[in-house]
Amino acid sequence: MQKVLIANRGEIAVRIIRACQELGLTAVAVYSDADREALHVRLADEAYFVGPAPAAESYLRVDTLVEVAQRCGADAVHPGYGFLSERAHFAKACADAGITFIGPPAAAIERMGSKIESKRLALAHGVPVVPGYDGDDQSVETLVLEAERIGYPLLIKASAGGGGKGMRVVQQSADFIAALEGAKREAQAAFGDDAVLLEKLIMRPRHVEIQIMADAFGNVVYLGERECSIQRRHQKIVEESPSVALSPELRAQMGEAAVRVARAVDYRNAGTVEFMLDADAQFYFLEMNTRLQVEHPVTEGVTGLDLVHLQLLLAAGEPLPFGQANVMLRGHAIEVRVYAEDPVTMLPSIGYVALFAPPEGPGVRNDTGVSSGDEVTVNYDPMLAKLIVTAPTREVAIGRLRRALADYSVLGVTTNIALLQAIVAHPAFAAGDTTTDFLQTYAVTETLRQPADLPDMLLYAAAIHDMLAEPPTGDPWARLWRTSGETRRLVYRWGDQRFIVHAAQVSSNVWQITLGDKRVEVRLVVQRLHSLTLALGTTQEQLALVSSVDALLIAWGSQSFRVERARPLSIDTLATAHSRAGGHTSLEAPMPGTIVKVLVEPGDTVTANQPLIVMEAMKMEHTIVAPYDGIVSAVSFAAGQLVSGGATLIELAALQDAQHRES
């Protein structure tokens, strides 16, 4: 094996490229229209275009990927995770073309790729499964009857995939049909297969998975466990190893069960067997992921092994270089996923990454897929990076993670860093009470609302930055003079708040700043390209900052703010100002996407929280609901239409307001 094509993008492509280069292998990247300048393209030894931005026309094109691999002379293909990584037909196409697929055989992928088939196989080999229905009869009538037999609450799951897509929790029978329809639509769109299975919903379980590695000589080992219980929308965001819930005996039982599942399908290479663990320490098989997991770094952190190196070794036909007795877990590792998404609504954020500055330090690892200047687009999963910390104990690891998150700066797109901080700071996390309902049980997002007032420190930073800045060309409103001692009047806006700051430079590194009736002296400790370190008395603060013509993007304590420079009113600004009559709302698309289903018509009377329209974006469905009782006055789009972010979907008049006008 000398040349490896990485059939993926983002942070996992970067991870594999670096592993290949470390072993002296040529790393070949592929890219779509949206990824021409992406980080993985810049780091690869070679890069080839594979199609337009939509994944179905680029990263999911088996024929194109195989053709590129042949054209560039690649010996092997690494699928990463997601996309085609668990598609048996891709593994088979590679094998048919004489190209090594860095993963399990197609037959193993096919058998374990179906949640229904894999559950039957697990049962046949003495591995317990969650009670439910996994029959071939997928008629609505049968599924309704089976749901009643299983009892509520229950879980609807897409048979063909994972990542939370095609999954719905149903609390009562009245909600089953709508949830089933949504799960099937999402499963069909994501996996090309709308088959589902039903499972009894186990209350407050833990999600624990076992990493296995297998060679072509019949050797299979398990590399401990990862607990991945803390999730949003059924997608993991915090993973750690080892789990506080497992004793050595339970770890061995679950590891041996995972090995039995792998042996049952003649598995090879890296794989993960996922289990649900209840409060009584009873575990149930969920599924097997026939690929490298997103969270593999935490296993690397406690075993000292490089799983991608091992994958390449095993794919080249080498035997496992160790046995089960040689696997030792040392210390503790925690990984958090940094997403471009709102930490409260969890809706994806797209746009230009003005600054990406991950933390550094002992025991800190960053697996990144972007850098400053990159774009986050609507076409792909919004994960930016993974932050992994290792330490001798879980307590030290948590402290290290808290510090690292406080040092994380991202500007230009909204991130979930504040949510991650709230999780790791919570006493329940420190206590190890990490069940799959963690976010709901502890209402973590309730603490994440942005402050009602802009912190004064940000205004001090904005004023000092602008006093030092050269005026942007062609921008008369931003022209600032640097005459020592001259007081400048600077006006900023944050939301609907307006701030007047008076600032004067009184010495080489000291500014006198007046904000309202408060006057302070602020010392500039250090100025760098995208950062300011300021001292107020004995307190020193570091802020990341990126300036545009009309605004300053400032990150402080991992929170990010957009502070606008106030401009004089003009005909243009007055023309864009608008207001609506009380009780009338335009419901807008939270992001670009596709309308899946319109549930109302003009003239319909609706109640608060009633679903009005379903749209798909970032491979997930989002339901727009009524904010209050009202009457639909206009519907702007139909099913199947594309919409841009901010587009008005529905006009809704408050019920009382509409009735008053009619009378």
DRENKE-283794 format. One line per 4 residues: number of its first residue (from 1); for each residue x, y, z of C-alpha. Coordinates in steps of 0.25 Angstrom, whole numbers, plus 5000, padded with zeros to 4 digits. Each point is the difference from the previous one (the first is absolute). Layout:
<midos>
NUM) X/Y/Z  ...
</midos>
This chain:
<midos>
1) 5000/5000/5000  5006/5013/4996  4989/5010/4996  4987/5001/5007
5) 4988/5008/4995  4991/5006/5011  4986/5000/4996  4995/5010/5010
9) 5002/5015/5004  5001/5008/5013  5007/4996/5013  5000/4985/4997
13) 5007/5002/4986  5010/5009/5007  5003/4989/5011  5002/4989/4989
17) 5008/5009/4992  5010/5003/5011  5000/4985/5004  5004/4996/4986
21) 5011/5010/4999  5005/4995/5013  5002/4986/4995  5006/5005/4987
25) 4987/4998/4991  4996/5010/4990  4986/5006/5004  4990/5003/4989
29) 4989/5009/5003  4987/5002/4993  4991/5013/5000  4987/5005/4995
33) 4997/5014/4995  4998/5005/5014  5013/4995/5005  5010/5004/4989
37) 5008/5008/5011  4997/4991/5012  5010/4996/5010  5001/4986/4996
41) 5002/5004/4986  5012/5009/5004  5006/4990/5009  5000/4988/4990
45) 5011/4995/4991  4990/5000/4988  4986/5005/4998  4989/4997/4990
49) 4987/5006/4997  4988/4991/5001  4987/5008/4997  4991/5011/5005
53) 4997/5004/5014  4988/4990/5003  5006/4988/5006  4991/4991/4991
57) 5008/5006/4988  5014/4999/5006  5004/4993/5013  4989/4989/4998
61) 5003/4997/4985  5006/4986/5001  5004/5000/4985  5007/5013/5001
65) 5008/4997/5012  5004/4986/4995  5004/5007/4986  5008/5010/5007
69) 5007/4990/5009  5004/4992/4987  5004/5013/4993  5010/5004/5011
73) 5005/4986/5002  4995/4999/5014  5002/4986/5007  4990/5002/5010
77) 4988/5009/5004  4997/5004/5014  4985/5004/5002  5001/5007/5013
81) 4986/5001/5007  4987/5004/4994  4998/5001/4985  5003/4987/4994
85) 5008/4994/5012  4989/4990/5003  4995/4997/4986  5003/4986/4996
89) 4999/5003/4985  5011/5010/5002  5009/4989/5006  4996/4990/4989
93) 5003/5010/4989  5014/5003/5006  5003/4985/5001  4995/4998/4986
97) 5009/5011/4995  5012/4993/5007  5001/5011/5010  5001/4997/5015
101) 4988/5005/5008  5005/5005/5014  4989/4994/5008  4993/4987/5001
105) 4995/4991/4989  4988/5004/4992  4992/4988/5006  5003/5004/5014
109) 4995/5014/4997  4988/4995/4994  4996/4991/5011  5003/5010/5011
113) 4995/5012/4992  4985/4996/5003  4996/5002/5014  4990/4990/4998
117) 5009/4989/4995  5011/5004/5010  4991/4998/5012  4996/4987/4996
121) 5014/4996/4998  5004/5005/5014  4988/4992/5006  5005/4987/4993
125) 5014/5002/5007  4995/5002/5014  5000/5016/5000  4988/5006/5006
129) 4992/5010/4992  4989/5011/5004  4986/4994/4998  4993/5005/4988
133) 4996/4997/4986  5009/4998/4988  4991/4992/4990  5000/5001/4985
137) 4986/5005/5000  5001/5015/4999  4985/5003/4998  4995/5012/5008
141) 4989/4990/5006  5010/4990/5005  5009/5011/5006  4989/5006/5007
145) 4996/4987/5006  5014/4997/5004  5002/5013/5007  4988/4997/5008
149) 5005/4987/5004  5014/5005/5004  4993/5012/5007  5004/5015/5002
153) 5009/5007/5000  5008/4993/4989  5010/5003/4989  4999/5000/4985
157) 5013/4998/4994  5005/4999/4985  5005/4986/4997  5011/5004/4990
161) 5007/5011/5007  5004/5008/5013  5004/5014/5004  4986/5003/5006
165) 4994/5001/4986  4987/4992/4998  4998/5000/5015  4988/5004/5008
169) 4996/4999/5015  4985/4998/5001  4994/5002/5013  4985/4996/4997
173) 4992/4993/4989  4994/5013/4995  5014/5005/4995  5004/4986/4994
177) 4995/5002/4985  5006/5014/4999  5013/4996/5006  5001/4987/4991
181) 4998/5009/4988  5011/5009/5003  5010/4989/5004  4997/4993/4987
185) 5002/5012/4992  5013/5004/5007  5005/4985/4998  4997/5000/4986
189) 5007/5013/4997  5012/4996/5008  5002/4986/4997  4991/4996/4988
193) 4992/4991/5009  4988/5003/5008  4999/4987/5008  4999/5003/5015
197) 5000/4991/5013  4993/5003/5013  5006/4999/5014  4995/5001/5014
201) 5006/5013/5005  5009/4997/5012  4999/5012/5010  5013/5007/5003
205) 5010/4990/4994  5014/5002/4997  5006/4998/4986  5013/4992/5001
209) 5007/4995/4988  5012/4990/4999  5011/5002/4990  5005/4988/4993
213) 5011/4997/4990  5001/4987/4992  5010/4995/4990  4999/4990/4988
217) 5006/4989/5009  4988/4998/5009  5006/5009/5012  4990/5010/5006
221) 5002/5009/5012  4992/5010/5007  5007/5013/5004  4991/5004/5012
225) 4987/5008/5000  4996/5014/4997  4988/5007/5006  4992/5009/4991
229) 4988/5002/5008  4999/5015/4999  4993/5003/4987  4992/5011/4992
233) 4990/4995/4990  5005/4986/5002  5014/5004/4996  5011/4999/5009
237) 5008/5013/5005  5008/4995/5012  5007/4987/5000  5010/4994/5011
241) 5008/4988/5003  4999/4992/5009  4985/5001/5005  4998/5002/5015
245) 4988/4990/4999  5009/4988/4996  5007/4991/5010  5011/4991/4994
249) 4991/4989/5000  4989/5007/4992  5011/5005/4991  5004/4986/4997
253) 4986/4995/4998  4997/5011/4990  5013/4999/4993  4998/4985/4998
257) 4986/5002/4995  5006/5010/4990  5010/4990/4995  4990/4989/4998
261) 4992/5010/4991  5012/5003/4992  5004/4985/4999  4986/4997/4995
265) 5002/5008/4987  5015/4997/4998  5003/5015/5003  5013/5007/4997
269) 5006/5013/5003  4994/5010/5009  4985/5000/5005  4992/5004/5012
273) 4989/4992/5007  4990/5009/5007  4992/4997/5012  4989/5006/5009
277) 5003/4998/5015  4989/5002/5010  5000/5004/5014  5001/4985/5004
281) 5013/4998/4992  4993/4992/4990  5005/5002/4986  4992/4999/4987
285) 5006/4999/4986  4996/5012/4991  5008/4999/4987  5014/4999/4994
289) 5007/5011/4993  5009/4994/4990  5010/5011/4999  5009/5009/5008
293) 4992/5008/5010  5000/5016/5001  5004/4997/5015  5011/4991/4997
297) 5010/5010/5006  4996/4997/5015  5003/4985/4998  5014/5005/4994
301) 5002/5009/5013  4998/4988/5010  5007/4989/4992  5011/5007/4994
305) 4997/4994/4986  4998/5007/4987  4987/4994/4994  5002/5006/4986
309) 5014/4994/5000  4994/4987/5004  4990/5001/4989  5010/5002/4989
313) 5009/4989/5006  4988/4990/5000  4995/5004/4986  5014/4997/4995
317) 4999/4986/5005  5008/5000/5012  4996/4993/5013  4996/5007/5013
321) 5013/5004/5007  4994/4997/5014  4990/4991/5007  4989/5003/5010
325) 5009/4998/5012  5009/5011/4995  4988/5010/4999  5001/5010/5012
329) 4992/5012/5004  5008/5011/5006  4994/5014/5005  4988/5006/4995
333) 4996/5007/4986  4988/5009/4997  4996/5005/4986  4990/5011/4997
337) 4995/5003/4986  5001/5015/4996  4988/5003/4990  4997/5012/4992
341) 4986/5001/5007  4992/5008/5009  5002/4995/5015  4986/5002/5003
345) 4991/4997/4988  5011/4990/4995  4997/5005/4986  5012/5000/4990
349) 5008/5013/4998  5006/5002/4986  5010/5011/4995  5014/5005/5000
353) 5009/4995/5011  5007/5014/5003  5008/4994/5011  5003/4985/5005
357) 5009/5000/5011  5000/4986/5008  5006/4999/5014  5014/4994/5002
361) 5007/4994/5012  5005/4987/5007  4990/4989/4997  4992/5008/4990
365) 4997/4995/4986  4992/5006/4989  4995/4992/4988  4996/5012/4991
369) 4993/5001/4986  5001/5015/4998  5009/5011/5003  4998/5016/4999
373) 4995/5004/4987  4992/4988/4997  4985/4999/4997  4990/4991/5007
377) 4989/4997/4989  4986/4994/5001  5004/4988/4992  5007/4992/5011
381) 5000/4997/5015  5004/5012/5008  5010/4994/5009  5013/5009/5000
385) 5009/4992/5009  5002/4991/5011  5007/5004/5013  5006/4988/5008
389) 5007/5001/5014  5007/4989/5007  5005/4999/5014  5003/4990/5011
393) 4986/5001/5007  4986/5004/4995  5000/5012/5010  5013/5005/4994
397) 4995/4998/4986  4987/5008/5003  5008/5012/5006  5009/4999/4987
401) 4988/5000/4991  4994/5012/5007  5012/5008/4998  5002/4996/4986
405) 4985/5004/4997  5003/5013/5006  5011/5003/4991  4993/4996/4987
409) 4997/5011/4991  4991/4999/4987  4995/5013/4993  4991/5001/4988
413) 4991/4988/5003  4992/4997/5012  5005/4988/5008  4996/4990/5011
417) 5012/5003/5009  4991/5007/5010  4991/4987/5001  5013/4991/5001
421) 5005/5010/5012  4986/4999/5007  5001/4984/4999  5014/4998/5005
425) 4997/5011/5011  4988/4993/5005  5001/4992/5014  4992/4988/4993
429) 5011/4999/4990  5011/5000/5011  4992/4990/5007  5000/4991/4988
433) 4984/5001/4999  5001/4999/4985  4988/4994/4994  4994/5002/4986
437) 4990/5010/5006  5011/5009/5006  4996/5013/4993  4985/4998/5002
441) 5002/4996/5015  5008/5011/5004  4995/5011/4990  5014/5004/4996
445) 4996/5009/4989  4992/5009/5010  5013/5006/5005  5005/5003/4986
449) 4992/5012/4996  5009/5012/4996  5001/5011/5011  4990/5011/4999
453) 5011/5010/5001  5013/5000/4992  5012/4999/5009  5007/5013/5002
457) 5013/4993/4997  4996/4998/4986  4997/5014/4998  5014/5004/5005
461) 5006/4990/4991  4992/5005/4988  5004/5015/5003  5015/4997/5002
465) 5000/4991/4987  4994/5011/4992  5009/5011/5006  5012/4992/4995
469) 4994/4996/4987  5003/5006/4986  4988/5004/4993  4995/4990/4990
473) 5001/5005/4986  4987/5007/4995  4993/5000/5013  4999/5014/5005
477) 4992/4996/5012  5011/4992/5006  5011/5010/4999  5006/5001/5013
481) 5012/5010/5005  5011/4995/5009  5004/5014/5006  5005/4997/5014
485) 4991/5006/5010  4988/5003/4991  4987/4995/5005  4992/4993/4989
489) 4985/4997/5001  4997/4986/4995  4986/4994/4998  4997/4986/5000
493) 4987/4991/4999  4997/4986/5005  4987/4995/4997  4990/5012/5002
497) 5010/5006/5011  5008/5012/4997  5013/5004/5007  5008/5013/5000
501) 5015/4998/5004  5009/5012/5002  5015/4995/4999  5013/5007/5001
505) 5014/4994/4999  5007/5006/5012  5014/4993/4999  5006/4990/4991
509) 4992/4988/5005  4989/5007/5009  4986/5004/4996  4990/5008/5008
513) 4986/4996/4996  4987/5006/5004  4987/4991/4999  4988/5007/5005
517) 5004/5005/5014  5011/4990/5001  5015/5004/4998  5011/4990/5000
521) 5014/4999/4996  5003/4988/4991  5014/4995/4997  5004/4993/4987
525) 5009/4989/5004  5002/4993/4986  4994/5002/4987  5001/4989/4989
529) 4994/4998/4986  4986/4995/5006  5001/5002/5015  5001/5010/5011
533) 5005/4998/5014  4994/5011/5009  5002/5003/5015  4990/5007/5008
537) 5006/5002/5014  5006/4987/5004  4991/4992/4991  5006/4996/4986
541) 4991/4995/4989  5003/4994/4986  4990/5003/4989  5000/4995/4985
545) 4996/5010/4990  4997/5001/4985  4996/5013/4994  4992/5002/4987
549) 4995/5014/4994  4988/5001/5009  5002/4991/5012  5009/4993/5009
553) 4999/4985/5003  5005/4998/5015  5002/4987/5007  5002/5001/5015
557) 4999/4988/5010  4996/4991/4988  4988/5009/4997  4999/5007/4987
561) 4994/5014/4998  4997/5008/4988  5002/5015/5003  4996/5009/4989
565) 5005/5014/4998  4988/5010/4999  4999/5007/4987  4992/5013/4997
569) 4986/4998/4995  4999/5001/4985  4989/4998/4990  5005/4986/4998
573) 5000/4996/5015  4986/5007/5002  4995/4992/4988  5004/4987/5006
577) 4993/5003/5013  4987/4994/5002  4990/4996/5011  4988/4991/5000
581) 4986/5002/5007  4999/4994/5013  4995/4985/4999  5006/4998/4986
585) 5012/4991/4998  5008/4995/4988  5005/4986/5003  5014/4999/4993
589) 5009/4989/4996  5011/4998/5011  5010/4996/4989  5000/4996/4985
593) 4993/4987/4997  4989/4993/4993  4985/5000/5004  4996/4986/5003
597) 4985/5001/5004  4990/5012/5001  4990/4997/5011  4991/5012/4999
601) 4993/5009/4990  4997/5015/4999  4987/5002/5009  5003/4989/5010
605) 4999/5002/5014  5011/4995/5008  5004/4998/5015  5013/5004/5007
609) 5011/4989/4997  4992/4994/4989  5010/4995/4989  4998/5008/4987
613) 5011/4996/4991  5011/4990/4999  5013/5003/4994  5013/4992/4998
617) 5014/5006/5002  5014/4995/5004  4994/4986/4997  4990/5002/5012
621) 4985/5003/5000  4996/5013/5007  4985/5003/5004  4995/5015/5000
625) 4989/5002/5010  4990/5011/5003  5005/5009/5011  4986/5003/5004
629) 4985/4997/4997  4998/5007/4986  4995/5000/4986  5009/4997/4988
633) 4999/5011/4991  5011/4996/4990  5008/4987/4996  5012/5004/4991
637) 5005/4986/4996  4996/4986/4996  5006/4987/5003  5013/4997/4992
641) 5004/5015/4999  5013/5005/5004  5001/5011/5010  5011/5010/5004
645) 5003/5003/5015  4991/5011/5005  4989/4998/4989  4986/5002/5005
649) 4993/4987/5000  4986/5003/5006  4993/5013/5004  4992/4998/5013
653) 4991/5010/5007  4996/4999/5014  4986/4994/5002  4995/5011/5009
657) 5006/5011/4990  4994/4993/4988  4986/4998/5006  5000/5015/5005
661) 5003/5004/4985  4989/4992/4995  4990/5005/5010
</midos>
